[in-house]
Amino acid sequence: MTRVRKKPTSRVRKTRSSSGKSGNSATVTPGEWFERLVAVQARLRARDGCPWDREQTHESLRTYLIEEAYEVLEALESGNDAKFAEEMGDLLLQIVFHSQIAQEEGRFTVSDVIQEIHDKMIRRHPHVFGETRAKDSAEVLRNWEQIKAEERRSLAGKSQLNAKDESLKEASLLDGVSHGLPATLEGFQLTRKAARIGFDWQDAGGIFEKMREETAELQSALNANERGRVEEELGDLFFAAVNLSRFLKVDPEIALKKANAKFSRRFRAMEKLARESGKEFKNLPRNEMESLWEAAKKSEKETDGAKLHGARAKR
């Protein structure tokens, strides 16, 4: 079922004047809007509320949480501010929705959620809210990881769990990286955490060399027809590529998403070119497919070049 989206902020946008100020909504603070949103979600979950909202659980909402996060990224890249704000509202609704369900179960409230992140930001920025000083962002990140490690040790010390429990294993700087993340993002975060304390490559050249090494090992495994090793070596190659993206300050998940989109555009363009010539793409020989691929690439580059030229002409 498609989730019906409710955005009280849309009324603010509609009443905004050319001066940038809202009409009757100008006096409504962000906090008041948030309280209204919380009240709306509570009403939807009430006994006489929305049947769909009442049926939802933390588990059933998991997909929406992930989808909304990706839609925020897509809107961010579109350059459309209205769409960007709308999608962030959808993501905020997911936080409110989960908090409402948790409150009904007597676990925590949305106020607890806000207080947790508020207090954490204060603790993690002693160079702003305390006496500590940080000369640059690298030192900020090192301090951040150190504070996180101290917090984990404190929690472990307070725990009443059996000492044999897995959760009481020795703390690691890699703790906190969720195994539920997509593999590229998990690898990205693991290498980022290691790099923050100095375990990193001197330059990108070392990672390129590592990728060549992993490629050779993968080829060796293929030649030996060792299927188990092939998977392992391919994983190592992927991991090295993710590490390179992190080193180059490129999000691997976003980079791969863009590559996926580019492939999809060009493939659809090939299909269109084949239809225009009266042929069925799937029935073409490989060499003709390759020719159409090159034609699609050339057409896309020419289109991008024309757009860039037009943009420069407007300046």
BAFI-94902 format. One record per residue: residue in three letters; z, x, y of N, C-alpha, C, O in turn. Coordinates in steps of 0.1 Angstrom, whole numbers, padded with zeros to 4 digits, always signed. Layout:
<sites>
ALAZXYZXYZXYZXY...
</sites>
This chain:
<sites>
MET+0000+0008-0012+0000+0000+0000+0000+0009+0012+0007+0019+0013THR-0008+0005+0022-0009+0013+0034+0003+0009+0043+0006-0003+0046ARG+0010+0019+0048+0022+0017+0056+0018+0012+0070+0009+0019+0077VAL+0023+0001+0074+0021-0004+0088+0029+0004+0097+0041+0005+0096ARG+0022+0010+0107+0029+0019+0116+0033+0012+0129+0025+0004+0135LYS+0045+0014+0133+0051+0007+0145+0055+0018+0154+0064+0026+0151LYS+0049+0017+0166+0052+0028+0176+0056+0022+0189+0048+0019+0197PRO+0069+0021+0192+0073+0016+0205+0069+0025+0217+0068+0021+0228THR+0066+0038+0214+0061+0047+0224+0047+0043+0230+0044+0047+0241SER+0040+0035+0222+0027+0031+0227+0028+0023+0240+0019+0024+0249ARG+0038+0016+0242+0040+0008+0254+0043+0017+0266+0039+0014+0277VAL+0049+0028+0263+0051+0038+0274+0038+0043+0279+0036+0044+0291ARG+0029+0047+0270+0016+0052+0273+0008+0042+0281+0000+0045+0290LYS+0009+0029+0277+0001+0019+0284+0006+0016+0298-0002+0012+0307THR+0018+0018+0301+0023+0015+0314+0024+0028+0323+0028+0027+0335ARG+0018+0039+0318+0019+0051+0326+0008+0050+0337-0003+0047+0335SER+0012+0054+0349+0003+0054+0360-0004+0067+0362-0002+0076+0354SER-0013+0067+0372-0020+0080+0374-0011+0091+0378-0015+0103+0377SER+0001+0088+0383+0010+0099+0387+0017+0105+0375+0024+0115+0376GLY+0015+0098+0363+0022+0104+0351+0035+0097+0348+0041+0100+0338LYS+0040+0088+0357+0052+0081+0355+0050+0068+0349+0040+0061+0352SER+0059+0063+0341+0058+0050+0334+0062+0039+0344+0069+0042+0354GLY+0058+0027+0341+0062+0016+0349+0076+0012+0346+0086+0018+0349ASN+0078+0000+0339+0091-0005+0335+0098+0004+0325+0111+0003+0324SER+0091+0013+0318+0097+0021+0308+0102+0034+0314+0108+0043+0306ALA+0100+0037+0327+0104+0050+0332+0118+0053+0331+0122+0065+0330THR+0127+0043+0331+0141+0045+0330+0147+0046+0316+0158+0049+0314VAL+0138+0044+0306+0142+0045+0292+0142+0060+0288+0132+0067+0288THR+0154+0065+0284+0155+0079+0280+0150+0081+0266+0149+0071+0258PRO+0147+0094+0262+0143+0096+0248+0154+0092+0238+0151+0087+0227GLY+0167+0094+0242+0178+0089+0233+0178+0074+0231+0180+0070+0220GLU+0175+0067+0242+0175+0052+0240+0163+0048+0232+0164+0039+0223TRP+0151+0054+0233+0140+0051+0225+0143+0054+0210+0139+0047+0201PHE+0150+0065+0208+0154+0069+0194+0163+0058+0188+0162+0054+0177GLU+0173+0054+0196+0182+0044+0191+0175+0031+0188+0178+0024+0178ARG+0165+0027+0196+0157+0015+0194+0149+0017+0180+0148+0007+0173LEU+0144+0029+0178+0136+0031+0166+0145+0030+0154+0142+0024+0144VAL+0157+0036+0155+0167+0035+0144+0170+0020+0141+0172+0016+0130ALA+0172+0012+0152+0175-0002+0151+0164-0010+0144+0166-0019+0136VAL+0152-0006+0148+0140-0013+0142+0139-0010+0127+0137-0020+0119GLN+0142+0002+0123+0141+0005+0108+0153-0001+0101+0151-0006+0089ALA+0164-0002+0107+0176-0009+0101+0172-0024+0099+0176-0030+0089ARG+0166-0030+0109+0162-0044+0108+0152-0046+0097+0152-0056+0090LEU+0142-0037+0095+0132-0038+0085+0138-0037+0071+0133-0043+0062ARG+0149-0030+0070+0156-0028+0057+0167-0039+0054+0172-0039+0044ALA+0169-0048+0064+0179-0058+0062+0175-0068+0052+0163-0069+0048ARG+0184-0077+0048+0181-0087+0037+0169-0096+0041+0161-0099+0032ASP+0168-0099+0054+0157-0108+0058+0146-0100+0065+0139-0105+0073GLY+0146-0087+0062+0136-0078+0068+0123-0078+0060+0118-0088+0054CYS+0116-0067+0060+0103-0065+0054+0104-0062+0039+0111-0053+0036PRO+0098-0070+0031+0099-0068+0016+0094-0053+0012+0100-0047+0004TRP+0084-0048+0019+0079-0035+0015+0089-0024+0019+0092-0016+0011ASP+0095-0025+0031+0105-0015+0035+0117-0016+0026+0123-0005+0023ARG+0121-0028+0022+0133-0029+0014+0131-0023+0000+0141-0019-0007GLU+0118-0023-0005+0116-0018-0018+0116-0002-0019+0117+0004-0029GLN+0115+0004-0007+0113+0019-0007+0126+0026-0011+0137+0022-0008THR+0123+0038-0017+0134+0047-0020+0131+0061-0015+0120+0063-0011HIS+0140+0070-0016+0137+0084-0013+0125+0089-0021+0116+0096-0015GLU+0125+0086-0034+0114+0090-0042+0101+0084-0039+0090+0091-0039SER+0100+0071-0036+0088+0065-0033+0082+0069-0019+0070+0068-0017LEU+0090+0075-0011+0086+0079+0003+0081+0093+0003+0076+0098+0013ARG+0083+0101-0008+0080+0115-0008+0065+0118-0004+0062+0127+0005THR+0056+0110-0009+0042+0112-0006+0039+0110+0009+0031+0117+0015TYR+0045+0100+0015+0043+0097+0029+0048+0108+0038+0041+0112+0048LEU+0059+0114+0034+0065+0125+0042+0055+0137+0042+0053+0143+0053ILE+0049+0140+0031+0039+0151+0030+0027+0147+0038+0021+0156+0045GLU+0022+0135+0036+0009+0131+0042+0011+0131+0057+0002+0136+0064GLU+0022+0126+0062+0024+0126+0077+0024+0140+0083+0019+0142+0094ALA+0031+0149+0076+0031+0163+0081+0017+0169+0082+0014+0175+0092TYR+0009+0166+0072-0005+0171+0073-0013+0164+0084-0022+0170+0090GLU-0010+0151+0086-0018+0144+0096-0014+0149+0110-0022+0149+0119VAL-0001+0154+0112+0003+0160+0124-0005+0172+0127-0010+0175+0138LEU-0007+0181+0117-0015+0193+0118-0029+0190+0122-0035+0197+0130GLU-0035+0180+0115-0049+0176+0118-0050+0171+0133-0060+0175+0139ALA-0040+0163+0137-0041+0158+0151-0039+0170+0161-0045+0170+0172LEU-0030+0179+0157-0028+0191+0166-0041+0198+0169-0044+0202+0180GLU-0049+0200+0158-0061+0208+0159-0072+0200+0166-0082+0206+0171SER-0071+0187+0166-0081+0178+0172-0082+0180+0187-0092+0177+0194GLY-0070+0184+0193-0069+0185+0208-0067+0171+0215-0067+0170+0227ASN-0065+0161+0207-0063+0147+0212-0048+0145+0213-0041+0143+0203ASP-0043+0145+0226-0029+0144+0228-0023+0131+0223-0012+0130+0218ALA-0030+0120+0226-0025+0107+0222-0024+0106+0206-0014+0101+0201LYS-0034+0112+0199-0033+0112+0185-0022+0121+0180-0015+0118+0170PHE-0020+0132+0186-0009+0142+0183+0004+0135+0184+0013+0136+0175ALA+0006+0128+0196+0019+0121+0198+0021+0110+0188+0032+0108+0183GLU+0010+0103+0185+0011+0092+0175+0016+0097+0161+0024+0091+0155GLU+0009+0108+0157+0012+0113+0143+0026+0119+0143+0033+0118+0132MET+0031+0125+0154+0045+0130+0154+0054+0118+0153+0065+0120+0147GLY+0051+0107+0159+0059+0095+0158+0060+0091+0143+0071+0087+0139ASP+0049+0091+0136+0049+0087+0122+0058+0096+0114+0065+0092+0105LEU+0057+0109+0117+0066+0119+0110+0081+0116+0113+0089+0117+0104LEU+0084+0113+0126+0097+0110+0130+0102+0098+0123+0114+0097+0119LEU+0094+0088+0121+0097+0076+0114+0102+0079+0100+0111+0072+0095GLN+0096+0089+0093+0100+0092+0080+0114+0097+0079+0121+0094+0070ILE+0118+0105+0089+0131+0110+0090+0141+0099+0092+0152+0098+0085VAL+0138+0090+0101+0146+0078+0103+0147+0069+0091+0158+0064+0087PHE+0136+0067+0084+0135+0059+0072+0145+0065+0061+0153+0058+0055HIS+0143+0078+0058+0152+0084+0048+0167+0083+0052+0175+0081+0043SER+0169+0085+0065+0183+0085+0069+0189+0071+0068+0201+0070+0065GLN+0181+0061+0070+0186+0047+0069+0189+0044+0054+0200+0038+0051ILE+0181+0048+0045+0184+0046+0031+0196+0054+0027+0205+0048+0019ALA+0198+0066+0032+0210+0074+0028+0223+0067+0034+0233+0067+0027GLN+0222+0061+0046+0233+0054+0052+0237+0042+0043+0249+0040+0041GLU+0227+0035+0039+0230+0023+0030+0237+0027+0017+0244+0020+0011GLU+0233+0040+0012+0239+0045+0000+0253+0051+0002+0259+0056-0007GLY+0257+0052+0015+0270+0058+0018+0270+0073+0018+0280+0079+0015ARG+0258+0079+0019+0257+0094+0018+0258+0101+0031+0267+0110+0033PHE+0250+0098+0041+0250+0103+0054+0242+0094+0063+0236+0085+0059THR+0244+0097+0076+0237+0089+0086+0227+0097+0094+0227+0110+0093VAL+0219+0091+0102+0209+0098+0111+0217+0107+0121+0212+0117+0125SER+0229+0103+0125+0237+0111+0134+0241+0124+0127+0241+0134+0134ASP+0244+0123+0114+0247+0135+0107+0235+0145+0106+0237+0157+0108VAL+0223+0139+0105+0211+0147+0104+0209+0155+0117+0207+0167+0117ILE+0211+0148+0128+0209+0154+0142+0220+0164+0144+0217+0175+0150GLN+0232+0161+0141+0243+0170+0143+0241+0183+0135+0244+0194+0140GLU+0237+0182+0123+0234+0194+0115+0225+0203+0121+0227+0215+0122ILE+0213+0198+0126+0203+0207+0131+0208+0212+0145+0205+0223+0149HIS+0215+0204+0153+0220+0208+0166+0230+0220+0164+0228+0230+0171ASP+0239+0218+0155+0249+0229+0153+0243+0241+0147+0246+0253+0151LYS+0233+0239+0138+0226+0251+0132+0219+0259+0143+0219+0271+0143MET+0212+0252+0152+0205+0259+0163+0214+0267+0172+0210+0278+0177ILE+0226+0262+0174+0236+0269+0182+0240+0282+0174+0241+0292+0180ARG+0244+0280+0161+0248+0291+0153+0238+0302+0152+0241+0314+0153ARG+0225+0298+0150+0214+0307+0147+0209+0314+0160+0201+0324+0159HIS+0214+0310+0172+0209+0317+0184+0221+0322+0192+0223+0318+0203PRO+0229+0331+0186+0240+0337+0193+0236+0345+0205+0244+0347+0215HIS+0223+0350+0206+0218+0357+0217+0216+0348+0229+0213+0353+0240VAL+0216+0335+0227+0214+0325+0238+0227+0318+0241+0231+0317+0253PHE+0235+0314+0230+0247+0306+0232+0260+0314+0230+0271+0309+0232GLY+0258+0327+0227+0270+0335+0225+0269+0349+0232+0262+0350+0242GLU+0276+0359+0227+0277+0372+0233+0266+0382+0228+0264+0392+0234THR+0260+0378+0216+0251+0388+0210+0238+0389+0219+0234+0380+0226ARG+0232+0400+0218+0220+0403+0225+0209+0406+0216+0211+0414+0206ALA+0197+0402+0218+0185+0405+0210+0174+0411+0219+0170+0404+0228LYS+0169+0423+0216+0159+0429+0225+0145+0423+0223+0137+0423+0232ASP+0142+0418+0211+0129+0412+0209+0129+0402+0198+0140+0400+0192SER+0118+0396+0195+0117+0385+0185+0120+0390+0171+0126+0383+0162ALA+0117+0403+0168+0119+0408+0155+0134+0409+0152+0139+0406+0141GLU+0142+0413+0163+0156+0414+0161+0162+0400+0160+0172+0398+0152VAL+0156+0390+0167+0161+0376+0165+0159+0372+0151+0168+0365+0145LEU+0148+0375+0145+0145+0370+0131+0155+0378+0121+0160+0371+0112ARG+0158+0390+0123+0167+0397+0115+0181+0391+0116+0188+0389+0106ASN+0185+0388+0128+0198+0382+0130+0199+0368+0123+0209+0364+0117TRP+0187+0361+0124+0186+0347+0118+0189+0348+0103+0197+0340+0098GLU+0182+0358+0097+0184+0359+0082+0198+0363+0079+0203+0359+0069GLN+0204+0372+0087+0217+0376+0084+0227+0365+0085+0236+0363+0077ILE+0226+0357+0096+0234+0345+0098+0233+0335+0086+0242+0329+0081LYS+0220+0333+0082+0218+0324+0070+0225+0329+0058+0231+0321+0050ALA+0224+0342+0055+0230+0348+0044+0246+0346+0044+0252+0343+0034GLU+0251+0348+0056+0266+0346+0058+0270+0331+0056+0280+0328+0050GLU+0261+0322+0060+0264+0308+0058+0264+0304+0043+0272+0297+0039ARG+0254+0310+0036+0253+0307+0021+0266+0313+0014+0271+0306+0005ARG+0270+0325+0018+0282+0331+0012+0294+0322+0015+0303+0320+0006SER+0295+0317+0027+0306+0308+0031+0307+0296+0022+0317+0291+0018LEU+0295+0290+0020+0294+0278+0012+0297+0280-0002+0304+0272-0009ALA+0293+0292-0007+0296+0295-0021+0311+0297-0023+0317+0293-0033GLY+0317+0303-0013+0332+0306-0014+0340+0293-0014+0350+0292-0020LYS+0335+0283-0007+0342+0270-0006+0339+0261-0019+0346+0251-0021SER+0328+0265-0026+0324+0256-0037+0335+0256-0048+0341+0266-0051GLN+0337+0245-0055+0346+0243-0066+0339+0243-0079+0345+0239-0089LEU+0326+0246-0079+0318+0245-0091+0322+0256-0101+0328+0266-0097ASN+0319+0254-0114+0322+0264-0124+0315+0277-0121+0303+0277-0117ALA+0321+0288-0123+0315+0301-0120+0303+0304-0129+0295+0312-0125LYS+0301+0297-0140+0290+0298-0148+0278+0291-0143+0266+0293-0148ASP+0280+0282-0133+0269+0274-0128+0258+0283-0121+0262+0293-0115GLU+0246+0279-0123+0235+0286-0117+0236+0288-0102+0231+0298-0096SER+0242+0278-0095+0242+0277-0081+0251+0288-0075+0251+0291-0063LEU+0259+0295-0084+0268+0305-0079+0263+0319-0082+0271+0329-0082LYS+0250+0320-0085+0245+0334-0087+0245+0341-0074+0247+0335-0063GLU+0244+0354-0075+0245+0362-0063+0235+0358-0052+0223+0355-0056ALA+0239+0358-0040+0230+0354-0029+0219+0364-0027+0220+0376-0030SER+0207+0359-0023+0195+0367-0021+0189+0364-0007+0191+0352-0002LEU+0183+0373-0001+0176+0371+0012+0165+0360+0010+0160+0355+0020LEU+0161+0359-0003+0150+0349-0005+0155+0335-0008+0147+0326-0009ASP+0168+0333-0008+0174+0320-0010+0169+0311+0002+0168+0316+0013GLY+0166+0299-0001+0162+0289+0009+0147+0286+0009+0143+0277+0016VAL+0140+0294+0001+0125+0291+0000+0124+0281-0011+0127+0284-0023SER+0119+0269-0008+0118+0258-0018+0108+0261-0028+0096+0264-0025HIS+0111+0258-0041+0101+0259-0051+0092+0247-0051+0082+0247-0058GLY+0095+0237-0043+0087+0225-0042+0075+0227-0033+0067+0218-0032LEU+0075+0238-0026+0064+0240-0016+0051+0243-0024+0051+0247-0035PRO+0039+0240-0017+0027+0244-0023+0027+0259-0025+0034+0266-0017ALA+0020+0264-0035+0022+0278-0039+0018+0288-0028+0025+0298-0026THR+0008+0285-0020+0005+0294-0009+0016+0295+0001+0019+0305+0006LEU+0022+0283+0005+0033+0283+0014+0045+0290+0009+0053+0296+0017GLU+0048+0288-0004+0059+0295-0010+0058+0310-0009+0067+0317-0005GLY+0046+0315-0013+0043+0329-0012+0044+0334+0002+0049+0345+0005PHE+0039+0326+0012+0039+0330+0026+0054+0332+0030+0057+0341+0037GLN+0062+0322+0027+0076+0323+0031+0084+0334+0024+0092+0341+0030LEU+0081+0337+0011+0088+0347+0004+0085+0361+0011+0094+0369+0013THR+0072+0363+0014+0068+0376+0020+0073+0377+0034+0076+0388+0039ARG+0073+0366+0041+0078+0366+0055+0093+0370+0055+0097+0377+0064LYS+0101+0364+0046+0115+0367+0046+0117+0382+0042+0126+0389+0048ALA+0109+0387+0033+0111+0401+0030+0107+0410+0042+0113+0420+0044ALA+0096+0406+0049+0092+0414+0060+0102+0415+0071+0103+0424+0079ARG+0110+0404+0073+0119+0403+0084+0130+0414+0083+0136+0418+0093ILE+0133+0419+0071+0143+0430+0070+0136+0443+0067+0143+0453+0063GLY+0123+0444+0070+0116+0457+0069+0108+0460+0057+0102+0470+0056PHE+0109+0451+0047+0101+0453+0034+0087+0448+0036+0084+0436+0033ASP+0078+0456+0042+0065+0452+0046+0055+0463+0046+0059+0475+0045TRP+0042+0460+0046+0032+0470+0047+0031+0476+0061+0035+0470+0071GLN+0027+0489+0061+0026+0496+0074+0014+0490+0082+0015+0488+0094ASP+0003+0486+0075-0008+0480+0082-0016+0472+0072-0013+0472+0060ALA-0026+0465+0077-0034+0456+0068-0042+0464+0057-0045+0459+0047GLY-0045+0477+0060-0052+0485+0051-0046+0486+0038-0053+0486+0027GLY-0033+0487+0037-0025+0488+0025-0027+0475+0017-0027+0476+0004ILE-0027+0464+0023-0029+0451+0016-0043+0450+0010-0045+0445-0001PHE-0053+0454+0018-0067+0454+0013-0068+0463+0001-0075+0459-0009GLU-0061+0474+0001-0062+0483-0011-0055+0476-0023-0060+0477-0034LYS-0044+0469-0020-0037+0462-0031-0046+0451-0036-0046+0449-0049MET-0054+0444-0028-0063+0434-0033-0074+0440-0041-0078+0434-0051ARG-0079+0452-0037-0089+0458-0046-0083+0462-0059-0090+0461-0070GLU-0071+0467-0059-0064+0470-0072-0062+0458-0081-0065+0459-0093GLU-0058+0447-0075-0056+0435-0083-0069+0429-0088-0070+0424-0099THR-0080+0431-0080-0093+0426-0084-0098+0434-0096-0103+0429-0106ALA-0095+0447-0096-0099+0456-0107-0091+0452-0120-0097+0452-0131GLU-0078+0449-0118-0070+0446-0130-0074+0432-0135-0074+0430-0147LEU-0079+0423-0126-0084+0410-0131-0097+0412-0139-0098+0406-0149GLN-0105+0421-0134-0118+0423-0141-0115+0430-0155-0122+0426-0164SER-0105+0438-0155-0102+0445-0168-0097+0434-0178-0100+0435-0190ALA-0088+0425-0173-0083+0414-0182-0095+0405-0187-0095+0401-0198LEU-0104+0403-0178-0116+0395-0182-0124+0402-0193-0128+0396-0203ASN-0126+0415-0191-0134+0423-0200-0127+0423-0214-0134+0423-0224ALA-0114+0423-0214-0107+0424-0226-0104+0410-0232-0099+0409-0243ASN-0109+0400-0225-0107+0386-0229-0093+0382-0232-0090+0375-0242GLU-0084+0387-0223-0069+0384-0225-0066+0373-0215-0063+0375-0203ARG-0066+0361-0220-0065+0349-0212-0052+0349-0204-0051+0345-0193GLY-0041+0353-0211-0028+0353-0204-0027+0362-0193-0022+0359-0182ARG-0033+0374-0195-0034+0384-0184-0043+0380-0173-0040+0383-0161VAL-0054+0372-0176-0063+0368-0166-0055+0359-0156-0057+0360-0144GLU-0047+0350-0161-0039+0341-0152-0029+0349-0144-0028+0347-0132GLU-0023+0359-0150-0013+0367-0143-0020+0375-0132-0015+0375-0120GLU-0031+0382-0135-0038+0390-0125-0044+0382-0114-0044+0386-0103LEU-0049+0370-0117-0055+0361-0107-0043+0357-0098-0045+0356-0085GLY-0032+0354-0103-0020+0351-0095-0016+0362-0086-0013+0360-0074ASP-0017+0374-0091-0013+0386-0083-0023+0387-0071-0020+0391-0060LEU-0036+0385-0074-0046+0386-0064-0044+0375-0053-0045+0378-0041PHE-0041+0363-0057-0038+0352-0048-0026+0356-0039-0026+0354-0027PHE-0016+0361-0045-0004+0365-0038-0007+0376-0028-0001+0375-0017ALA-0015+0385-0031-0019+0396-0022-0026+0390-0010-0024+0394+0001ALA-0035+0380-0013-0043+0374-0002-0033+0366+0007-0035+0366+0019VAL-0023+0359+0001-0014+0352+0009-0006+0362+0018-0003+0359+0030ASN-0002+0373+0012+0005+0383+0020-0003+0389+0031+0002+0391+0042LEU-0016+0390+0029-0025+0395+0040-0025+0385+0051-0025+0388+0063SER-0026+0372+0047-0027+0362+0058-0014+0362+0066-0014+0360+0078ARG-0002+0364+0059+0010+0364+0067+0011+0376+0076+0015+0375+0087PHE+0006+0388+0071+0005+0400+0079-0004+0398+0091-0001+0403+0102LEU-0015+0391+0090-0024+0388+0101-0020+0376+0109-0027+0373+0118LYS-0008+0371+0106-0003+0359+0114-0012+0347+0113-0015+0340+0123VAL-0017+0345+0101-0026+0333+0098-0019+0325+0087-0015+0330+0077ASP-0017+0312+0089-0011+0303+0079-0021+0302+0068-0032+0296+0070PRO-0018+0306+0055-0028+0305+0045-0032+0291+0041-0043+0288+0037GLU-0022+0282+0042-0025+0268+0038-0035+0262+0048-0045+0255+0044ILE-0033+0265+0061-0043+0259+0071-0056+0266+0070-0067+0260+0071ALA-0056+0280+0067-0069+0287+0066-0077+0281+0054-0089+0280+0055LEU-0070+0279+0043-0077+0273+0031-0081+0259+0034-0092+0255+0029LYS-0074+0251+0041-0078+0238+0044-0091+0238+0052-0100+0230+0050LYS-0092+0247+0062-0104+0249+0070-0116+0253+0061-0127+0248+0063ALA-0113+0262+0052-0124+0267+0043-0128+0255+0034-0140+0254+0032ASN-0119+0247+0029-0123+0235+0021-0131+0226+0029-0141+0221+0024ALA-0127+0223+0042-0135+0214+0051-0149+0220+0053-0159+0212+0054LYS-0150+0233+0055-0163+0239+0058-0172+0238+0046-0184+0234+0047PHE-0167+0240+0034-0175+0238+0021-0179+0224+0020-0191+0221+0016SER-0170+0215+0023-0174+0200+0022-0185+0197+0031-0194+0190+0027ARG-0184+0201+0044-0195+0198+0053-0208+0204+0049-0218+0197+0049ARG-0208+0216+0044-0221+0222+0041-0227+0216+0028-0239+0215+0027PHE-0218+0213+0018-0223+0206+0006-0229+0193+0009-0240+0190+0004ARG-0222+0185+0018-0228+0172+0021-0241+0174+0029-0250+0166+0027ALA-0242+0184+0037-0255+0187+0044-0266+0190+0034-0277+0186+0037MET-0262+0198+0024-0272+0201+0014-0278+0188+0007-0290+0186+0005GLU-0268+0179+0004-0272+0167-0003-0281+0159+0006-0291+0152+0002LYS-0278+0159+0019-0286+0151+0029-0300+0157+0030-0310+0150+0030LEU-0301+0171+0030-0314+0177+0031-0322+0174+0019-0335+0172+0020ALA-0316+0174+0007-0323+0171-0005-0329+0157-0005-0340+0154-0009ARG-0320+0147+0000-0325+0133+0000-0337+0132+0010-0346+0124+0007GLU-0336+0139+0021-0346+0138+0031-0360+0143+0026-0370+0139+0031SER-0359+0152+0016-0371+0157+0010-0375+0149-0003-0385+0153-0010GLY-0368+0138-0005-0371+0129-0016-0367+0134-0029-0372+0130-0040LYS-0357+0143-0030-0351+0148-0042-0337+0145-0044-0330+0141-0035GLU-0332+0145-0057-0318+0143-0060-0312+0157-0061-0316+0165-0070PHE-0302+0160-0053-0296+0173-0053-0292+0178-0066-0294+0190-0070LYS-0285+0170-0074-0280+0174-0087-0291+0178-0097-0288+0185-0107ASN-0303+0174-0094-0314+0178-0104-0322+0190-0099-0331+0194-0106LEU-0318+0196-0088-0325+0208-0083-0322+0220-0091-0310+0222-0096PRO-0331+0229-0092-0328+0242-0099-0319+0250-0090-0318+0248-0078ARG-0312+0260-0095-0302+0268-0088-0308+0274-0075-0301+0275-0065ASN-0320+0280-0076-0326+0287-0065-0328+0278-0053-0327+0282-0042GLU-0332+0265-0056-0334+0256-0045-0321+0252-0039-0320+0249-0027MET-0310+0250-0047-0297+0247-0042-0292+0258-0032-0287+0255-0022GLU-0295+0271-0036-0291+0282-0028-0298+0282-0015-0293+0285-0004SER-0311+0278-0015-0319+0277-0003-0314+0267+0006-0313+0269+0019LEU-0310+0255+0001-0304+0244+0009-0291+0249+0015-0288+0245+0026TRP-0283+0256+0007-0270+0261+0012-0272+0270+0024-0265+0268+0034GLU-0282+0279+0024-0285+0288+0035-0290+0279+0047-0287+0283+0058ALA-0298+0269+0044-0303+0260+0055-0291+0253+0062-0291+0251+0074ALA-0282+0248+0053-0270+0241+0059-0262+0250+0067-0257+0246+0078LYS-0260+0263+0063-0252+0272+0071-0259+0275+0084-0252+0276+0094LYS-0272+0277+0084-0279+0280+0096-0279+0269+0106-0277+0271+0118SER-0280+0257+0101-0280+0245+0109-0266+0243+0116-0265+0240+0128GLU-0255+0246+0108-0242+0245+0113-0239+0255+0124-0233+0252+0134LYS-0244+0268+0122-0242+0278+0132-0250+0275+0145-0245+0278+0156GLU-0262+0270+0143-0270+0266+0155-0263+0255+0163-0263+0255+0175THR-0257+0245+0156-0250+0234+0162-0238+0239+0170-0235+0236+0181ASP-0230+0248+0163-0218+0254+0169-0222+0262+0181-0215+0262+0191GLY-0233+0270+0180-0237+0278+0192-0241+0269+0204-0239+0273+0215ALA-0248+0258+0201-0252+0249+0212-0239+0243+0218-0239+0241+0231LYS-0229+0239+0210-0217+0234+0216-0210+0244+0225-0205+0241+0235LEU-0209+0256+0220-0203+0267+0228-0210+0269+0241-0204+0271+0251HIS-0224+0269+0240-0231+0271+0252-0229+0260+0262-0228+0262+0274GLY-0228+0248+0257-0226+0236+0266-0212+0237+0272-0211+0233+0284ALA-0202+0241+0265-0189+0242+0270-0188+0253+0281-0181+0250+0291ARG-0195+0264+0279-0195+0274+0290-0202+0269+0302-0199+0273+0313ALA-0213+0261+0300-0221+0257+0312-0213+0247+0320-0215+0246+0332LYS-0203+0240+0314-0194+0231+0322-0184+0238+0330-0179+0232+0340ARG-0181+0250+0327-0170+0257+0335-0175+0261+0349-0167+0267+0356
</sites>
